[in-house]
Amino acid sequence: MCIKNELEYRIYVNKVMNTDKLKFLYLIIFGASLNYIYIRFNSINIIFALIFIIAIVLLMKAVNKYDRLALITSISIMVEPNIIGNLSLSNIILLIALFSTLFVYKNFNLTFLRNRSIFSLIIFVCYLIINVIFTLFKGITVFIVMKNLWIFVSLIIYLIIISLYLSKESKQAIVSCLLTGIEGWGVLIVSGFIVRILMYPSIINKLLFSLDQSSTSVLNRQYLALYYTDVNYMSIACVCAIFVTLIKLQKQKKKLRILNFIILNLYIMLTLSRTGLLLIMLTYSIYITVIFLKKGYKKRMLFISINILLGIIFLGCLSYNFKNIQILQSIISRFSSIKHDPRFDVYKAAINVFEMSPILGTGVGTLIKLSANYLGTPHIAHNVFLTTLAESGIVGLFLLLLFEINLLFEVRNKKSKHNFFILFIVFLIPQLWLDVFFNPNTIVIICILVLFNGELEEYLLL
């Protein structure tokens, strides 16, 4: 292509940057860099990370400013808030994106407060912040809680601003980039494993041991967590990626996307995460049902979908144990162990903590310490609702439920009822098993469904 002037160059670069191949290449580079920093964490690598971020921005100088903001944000949503000790790289990067956005939109106003879901969310977050302040006066450190809360609030504000002040074309460019970041978790998984194996060849034995069907302990499975400290959070991120990929595969079946899709499914099966396994089963059940009921689809599509799913399960069996195909037995044993799960004792302890201060709660971040009075050792509740009830009291739980009910009704009133099920799977279900309800990938999907006021499919640029 012969580029005659700067305008043609800008159009050409912008067109190239919107292709899936280049975005996936960007994810591979970022995934490898993040793993390098995670494994060998020191001041030199922090500088390396910042240089890497600045380099991306400079290399994209010819690209639309909104695309640059989207890529910076997509970096931050792929980093766990407390991934490296007390330093939150995700918050630093997201802060850059947030203030860059505020700088771009000088005429910022508060019209977004008219949205009931957003308004109820802000009320809930303000209550949590006040609760945290009172907790600090009690001499309890809640730094990690505030880090998680900050990334949640920052990303919501960022996407609210984007949804209000951009044209549809700019929204599509940004959301497409963010969704590619979600979809590309399969690529991130592969790059993460490659870097770790190259840097530490001995880790292969540990990974193989963690994949052994007889080794399903939390400690062994954490070798598979990669970018997160908990394999369950990785599983939720992958389920979000699978949902986005399924929608894109309906429109265009690219080889890279199909390979990424297979990797995501295999990863969830190998982790033996009950949360991930349950979510993926619900995802496929609803997806196949929607295809079957949707007008214009032939029954042959249902047959093909079921066979693809069975094929993925078979491949997972082979990859899980080359000598004895026992992954299904391992999955069954993981679910059958629920009745003996110590979490039920933790649930009782959370109720006991709640009874200490039922109205306002004992304070955000206090449950893990107070639970030791009933269990002997500190524990988290592994349940958003119980954690909120114990730490924030009846008031906190009421505000949380108010936000979620408003959110559900708002999505339910959209023109597509399928969005309701998407939100139900990626947002509500994990709250029954995990303490953190603001998984970054989930937030992006929610914001697209609610803030951008439209179908998820409308923002899936190919």
MARTORNU-372106 format. One record per atom (N, C-alpha, C): x, y, z. Coordinates in pm, whole numbers, plus 50000, padded with zeros to 5 digits. Each point is the difference from the previous one (the first is absolute). Last residue first. Layout:
<sites>
XYZ...
</sites>
This chain:
<sites>
484504927951404500854989049954501105005449909496605018450432500545002749867500954988849963496065007750362500994989849967500495002249857496455023650245501335005550024501104989849972495244991249967500195012249922501435005250010498254961850251500444996949864500325012549918498105001950439501424996750005500544997949860495785032250069500354985949993501514998150009498095044450224499764992749876500394985550010501025041450293498584999749964499744992849869504005011550286499995002749856498624997649939500744992650468500405013649970499915003349852498844954850144499225010450067500375014049951502174960149828498574996850001499165011650052504725003050004499544999849862498504997749995502114997850417499965013849951499525000749855500684957450196498865006950063499865014149945503774975249866498784994749938498775007050056504135010850196499955004849862498724995449931500934984050437499635014249999499855005249858501644956150070498565001050023499545014449992504594991249978499344995649877498495001050012502605009950392500095010049892499314996049871498394984650490500994995049906500045009449878497575004150458500345008949890501184995049920498014981250410498954999949899500335008949881502524969750420500135011949916498954999649889500514964350318499835012150080500005012749916498244948149858501195008450012499695012550081496734965549886501214992250031501225008650029495575016249872499674989850099501234992350045500065033249652499925006250132499674990050110500194989649519501274999350075499935006050140496045002149713500364986650045501324999750079498375041349787499354995850123500484986650054501905019649587500015009650110499454994250130500284978049557501335005650024500075009150122495824977449869501114990450006501295006650045496095026449934499744990350108501204990750018499925030449637500285006750127499874990350117498794984149578501435003050001500395006050135495474993149916500694987650035501515001950004497335036049861499664996950139500764987650046500115013349548500935007550083499794997250148497084983149664501194991850021501015007150088495865018849835499894993450130501254991750029499355045349684500354985849997499944994350140498945045649927499264993249895500344985249990500255024750476500605002149869499274991849896499104999150477499165008549916500625003249865502254975050344498814992249960499125007949904503755020350207500414991249892498814992149948499215027250366500395008449887500414991649881498984978950409498795005049934500345008549879503574984050264499314988949935498765004849924502405031250263500804995649886499284989149922498155014850407499865010349896500734995949872500604972250369498624998849950499745010349890504145001750223499934988349913498594998049944500835035750311500765001949877499804988349904498124996150425499305010549925500695002549867502024970850309498874993649931499225010249918503515016550266500544991249897498874993649919498845026150372500485008549891500594991649886498594977350392498855006149933500445008449880503314981750282499394989749916498805005549924502095028850310500874997049887499414989749906497705009850402500015011849912500834997249875499944968350350498764999649921499965011549901504924989150150498714999350066498824999349904504994999949937499295012649975498605000050058503084962250045500885011750011499275013349987497694956949968500815000050123500765013150018497434993649604499115000050117500805001050129502334995149591499395013450010499135001050124501804957949904501085009350035499465014150019497064966949845500324997950141501105009550046498865000949544498865004550079500264998550150503234984649677499885014650002498915004650094503074955850037498625003249963499825015050015503834974150160499754994349866498555002249957502555013650421498714993249994499734993049868504895006650258499065008449927498724992049977503704994350420499434995049875499195011149934503824987050448499275009649916499504993749870500514969950449500905006649905499195009649913497794978650356501364997450043501055006749912494985002149997500584989049923501434996550043497295035650195499074988749991500614987949932502325041850060499424997750132499094987850002501975017049597500934991750078499474997150139497875030149692499624986049980500904990550079500755047749975499034995850101499594985449986502955020049678500634999950132499054994550106498515005149553501104990249997500694999250136496535032649928499514986250011501144989950009500325049349929500164994550135499634985350011499725033149615501304993850018500214993250134496345037449972500544993649879501404994750027496335004650398500995007949926500574992349882496334987250307501225001250081501095008149930494455006149929501084990649977501225002850086495445021349984501065006349920501174990749972496064982350227499505011449921501075005449906500724962750324499114996649888499605011749910503914982850340499565013549963499094998949879501364960650225500725009350086499585014549973498514962449738499215002150122500685009550097502234985749600498905009149970499205003450125503324966950027500605013449993498935010449972498664955349988500345003850138500625013950005499134981449581498745003450065500255004450144503644983649761499615013149946498695004750063501554956650100500825010150068499635014149953497994963749785499475001350136500775010650078501584989249573498715006949990499405002350138503864973749967500325014349986498725008149989499634953950004500395004550134500335014949997499114979949594498765000750075500275004250145503584991949696499385013249982498715001250080502854960149949500095008050123499365013849987498574953849730500775012349983500025008050130497774957449865501044999950103500835012749998496524992849684499344997750129500994999550116501525004349545499385012350049499404998050139502194967349699500675004350123499375012550059498684980549581499524991750110500625004050133501425021249597498665004250037499444991950116504254988649832500065013950047498635004850044500424957649800500474999850138500095014150057498854994949546498924995150085500425000250147503255011049684498985010550006498874995950092503314968249913500555010850083498985011250016498994964649711499944995450138500505010950095500365008149546498605000550039499824995350144504304997749801499625013750035498535000850044503044962049854499275000350126499515014050036502724965149644499105011249978499065000850120505154980649954498644996350040499115012249987504385003149830499944985750024498584995450032501175046249926500304992749878499874984850019497665044050222500714988250046500234990949882498375044549932500064999850147500794988250053498945008449533501065008850047500194999150151496524975149794501304995449950501135008550057495555012850097500334987350065501394995349960498225037649785500405003150137500404987550076498214995549572501375005249993500525003450139495524986749971500884988849969501465004449994496675033050058500124991750121500974988549976498915026549632500865007450092500224992150129496974982649686501374998949951500985007250091495395003650085500484986650035501444998049954497915040349876500184999550145500554986550044498815005249551501205007950029500314999550149496034980149858501164991949962501315007450025495915022750071500164989350100501244991749970498815033149687500465006050125500254989450107498104987049585501415003749985500565005550131495404990349981500774987649993501505002949992497045036349976499994994350134500854987450005499315020049585500915007950080500084994850143496884981949690501354994949977501025007550085495425012449965500284990650108501414994049985499145049049804499524986649974500384990950116499045054949992501004989450017499374986449974497415039949988500975000849892501104989750012497445017450439499464998249865501115001849896500634982250514500115012049917499514997249858500434966750356498745007549998500025011949905503864971750064498894991249963498705007749983503885022150158500154996449859498814991749953500205010350456499725012149921500094997049851501244965950298498555002350005499615011949915504564990850058499394990049911498495001849996502365027650298500375003249862499344990449902499524992750467499215011449954500285003149854502544965850196498584996350005499125011149945504665007450051499674991849884498534995949999501535025150372500225007649877499574992049878500054979450425498855008949983500105007849869503654973250114498844991549970498755008449979503905021850138500134995849860498854990949961500305015050448499695011149910500054995649854501284969050334498575002750007499615011049902504564989950040499284988849940498505002450000502845031650218500165000249855499214989149931500045000650473499355012049948500065000549849502324965950220498564997550002499235012049946505014985149861499325010250079498504997549996503904976449784499064993450091499355010150095503385004649622500105006250132499154992850104500004987549533501234996050068500115005950141496375011649711499894986150039501234995550079499945043449816499014999050108499884985750050502805007749626500555005850122499034998550117498684987149564500924990550060500545005250133497285028849744499234988850055500904989950070502045036349776499225004950114499234988650067502334991249597500925001950112499255004450125497614997049595500344986650051500905001150122498955039949772498794994550063500294986350063503315020649733499875007150128498844994450080500484984549564501094994950084499945006250139497025016649681499624986350036501054993950092500925042249818498925000950099499574986250047503155003549653500595004850125498965000450110498564989349564500804989250059500595004150135495335021149827501425001149968500784989250074494745012749870500774989250063501455000749951495495034650057501164996849918500894990150073495575012150155500135009049886501144996049908498994976750407498774999649921500145008249873503404999950330500074988449911498734998549917500345033750339500795003349881500054988549901497854993350415499245009849922500755003449871502164972050307498844993149942499195009449912503595017850253500464992349883498854992849932499205023150406500275009549891500404992649873499434973850381498715005849960500185009749884503844981250200499274990149920498685005649951502575026150297500654999249869499274990349909498635003050447499645012449928500584999749859501334965550274498594998149964499495012449926504345001850178499944991449881498574997449956500805024350399500485007849886499914992049871499054977650397498925009449967500395008549880503274971050170498924992549935498865009149960503605017650251500414997249862498894992949924499395006450454499885012749930500414998649854500544962750281498585002649976499795013249925504324985650157499634993949872498525002449968503285032450291499024989450021499534995049865503115035150035500454992150114499064988450028501005021749499499245002550122500574991650113501634997649551499915014450021499255003750128501254950849954500705009249910499865014650042498214953450155499325012950012500615010749911501284952150088499275003049876499395013950002502304980750370501015001049894499345003749868497454990550391500405013949984501125001849900498154957350149499275006349891500425014449977501814974550364500474994949872499325007149884498635011150441501395003649979500494995749863495644987650151500075014149961501445003949967498684948949932500065009450110500145014249946499704955349776499035010649976500015010250113502424953849794500505012050067499095011749970499644955749811500004997650144500425012450079499924998749519498624998950049499954997650150503865028149739499734986250038498624999150063502265040749869499014994749908499634985650033503385023650237498745006950029498894995249909504364983849932499494994850127498665006350034502305015649625499494986549975499424994050126502105041450042498775001449922499384986449972504175001350212498975004950091498665001449928503784987749748499624989150090498895004450095501845032549716499234990349923499524988750090503015035150138498595002050030499114990249924504815004749951499584990750105498525001250033502285029749689499684986849943499494990150104500125053949973500184989950104499614986449944500085037249710500765005850110500314989850109497344987849624501325004349951500875005250114495524988350094500784988049971501405003649952496925034850078500364993550126500864987649977498265023449624501005008050071500454993150128496524979649754501264999649926501095007650075495545000850167500644987150021501384999549933497375038649928500404998950140500734987050029498085007449575501215008150017500514999250143495914978249907501114993549930501305007850021496065019050174500324987650071501214993349937498165037949788500745003650120500434987750079497214994449626501345004049956500875003450121495534991250084500654987749956501435002649956497175036250111500574993350117500654986849964497595035949722501364995149981500624993050119495575022049976500034987849918501394993849997499415041650219499324989250072500144987049924501695038349793500784997250119499404988850083497625016249638501104991749952500934996550115496545029450091499494986449985501064990749944501045045950039499824994250133499524985549991500355024649598501334997750057499894993350137496045013449791500604989049925501364996450056497845037650169499414987750052500554987949928501415042649848500474997350136499474986850051498545014949576501454997649996500524996250138495475012849956500244986849942501494996649999498695042950137499614989950099500314986049948500595035549706501074999650099499704989950109496705007049672501194994249938501154998850101495965021950124499834985649993501244993249943500865045550250499124996049891499914984949997501045025050468500594995849874498944997149895499425013250479500555010849920500584995849866497834971350359499255012549989500495009149889502044957450128498654997449949499225012949975504375001250195500074995749861498604998549941500335009250457500395011649921500024996549851499234964950299498875009250001500305012149911503434969150078499054995449899498735008449997503325010150327500615000949867498984996449892498794993750450499995014149962500545001949859500214956550180498615004049978499935014549953504174983550130499614994449872498565003649966501705013450421500695006949891499554995049863498414978850401499415013349980500635007049879501844958150122498584998449964499395013549966504344998550172500004995749860498574998349950500525011050455500435010949912499974995949853499074968450344498915009649987500375010949901503284968650118498964993749919498865009649973503335015050287500564998349866498964993949907498995004250458499915012749930500564999249859500364962350280498595002649971499865012849919504234989250164499654991349887498555002349959501585022650385500605005249877499594991949879498865002650501499114995249894500525004749864501234994650574500515003349867499104993949892498875016750522500074988349913500445004449861498925027450406501364995049995500174987649914496105029850085500104988950095501404993850000498805034249697500065005950133500104989350108499344987049553501385004750020500175006350138495694987449861500814988150029501455003950027496995033049858499754996450140500804987850041500265012549551500595010650083499814996950148497904971949683501454997850005500675010350090495435005149910500214988550087501494997250018498715032449690499785005050137500274988950101500144987349554501145008850030499885005750141496434974049833501174991750028501215008650038496095022049860499794993950132501204991450039499955018249571500225010650099499834994550142498974971349641501445002150011500325010850104495464991949900500594988350066501495002050021497695032649756499575000450140500654988550078500645000849536500795010550065499645001150148497484970349735501374995150014500855010250074495625011549882499994990750113501394994350024499485028149625499775007550123500044990950123500274980649571501225007350032499855007550132496234977749834501034990350035501285007050043496385026149836499754994650134501074990250045500515043149668499884985549988499884994050140500855045649944498594997249971499754985149983504345020650059499324996450125498524997349979503125015849660499924985550012499294995750128501085046049884498744995049944499864984950015503435036050146499494988850080498694994449946504525025149743498885003250090499474987350065504485023549682499424988750072498865004850090503155020649647498635004150033499254988950071504474994649838500055011150095498605004450043502474956449782498635005050013499955010950107504164980449898499395000849867498625006450009502304990950397500675010949930499395002149862498584963650262499485012550057500615012149931501674957849881498625001649954499405013050050504234987950151500095003349857498615002449944500334984650437500305014249992500195004549855499174953950071498905007950056500265014949985503364968449877498885000249905498885009150047503624993350291500465007249881498865001449899499244973350373499995014150039500455008749883500284953649960498625004649984499875014750037504164979250065499715000949857498605005549977501304992150444500855010449943499655002249853497914964550231499475013050040500805011549940501484955749927498735002349930499425013650035503904983950220500275005049865498715003349927501234996350524498914996649909500265006449864502804983850473500015008749883498924995649902501244977550414499205011950028499965009749882501124950049886500105005650134499075011750022499504982449557501385000750046500045007250135495794990949788500834989549940501435000150053495355022150090501084997850097500984989549950496365014749712500305011750082501164998050096499804973549533499294999050127500405011750089499945001749463500934998450111499204999450129498205008649559500564986549996501014997650112497755042049911498984990450040500514985749997502815037349868499695000250143498994989450039501225006549542501144995150077499604998650147496945019749712500004985449984501214993750069499625047249983499054994150094500004984949991502635023649695500545002050134499094993550103498475000349561501094990550017500655001450138496625030649880499444986550014501094989750024501175044849907499434998850134499474985950023501525009849570501124999850094499504998350143496855005749660500604986649993501164998850097498035041849948499124991250077500504985649996502175033949745500295001450144499124990950085501544987749492498985008150066500245000350151504314989949716498684993950016499075009650073504755006549909499185003149883498584994750012503304991750337499805014449990499085003749885501784957250207498635001949952499695014849980504154985250171499874992949873498625002149939500855017750430500775007249898499874993449863497994978850374499335012849973500715007549888501954960350154498754997049929499305013049961503825003450269500344996349862498754997149918499605008050464500275012449927500304997149853499484963050284498725007049985500195012849918503854975550112499174992449907498685007149972502855017050331500545002949866499174992949894498974990550445499585013649967500505004049861501384958350171498554999949976499525013849957504514995050131499754993449872498515000349964501295014950423500385009949898499734994449861499434970650348498955010150007500255010749895503264967350057498864995149923498815009450007503865009450255500355000649857498814995849915499754996550474499845013849952500305001349852498354952250147500935009250064499825013849936498234944849950499515013250038501105008050071499114955749696501205006750048499675014650031496424972349881500944989950049501245006550060496635027349799499414992950114501004990350062501085023549601500005009150115499514992750125499834976349600501405002850032500095008850124495764991849819500524988250069501445002050041497995033549741499414999750133500514988150081501265004249545500655010250082499484999550144497994971749680501374995750027500715009950092495695011449852499954988450089501394995250038499585034749680499665004650134499994988550100500694990049546501135007850052499745004350143496474978749779501114990550021501205007350062496315025849866499714992550122501114990150032500235024349595500195009050113499774992750132498954977449612501455001050012500365009050117495514996849886500444987850066501524999950017498125035549762499595000850141500454987650077500695001349537500915009150067499655001350148497194973449730501344994250006500975009050077495455013749904500144990750112501434994950013498855049049797499954986049960500274991150119500125049249984498704994150032499894985549956503845028249916499894997850144498684993550038500875013049546500824988550040499814996850147497915038449828499384988049944500754987550043501765041950114498784997650077499314987349953503755015049760500394994750131498774996650083499255020949580500564986549983500354993750135498535044849986498894991049966500504985749991503225033450063499184998550121498854990349975502705011549633500754991750096499184997550126498355029349671499894986149956500714990650097500455045650084498614995950020499804985549960504205021249921499804996350141498584995150025501864993549501500035010950096499664994950141500614970349617500455012649942500105011250103500334943649959499415010350084500575013549958499314947549785500775012449990499285011050078500174943250023499155012050000500885012550000
</sites>
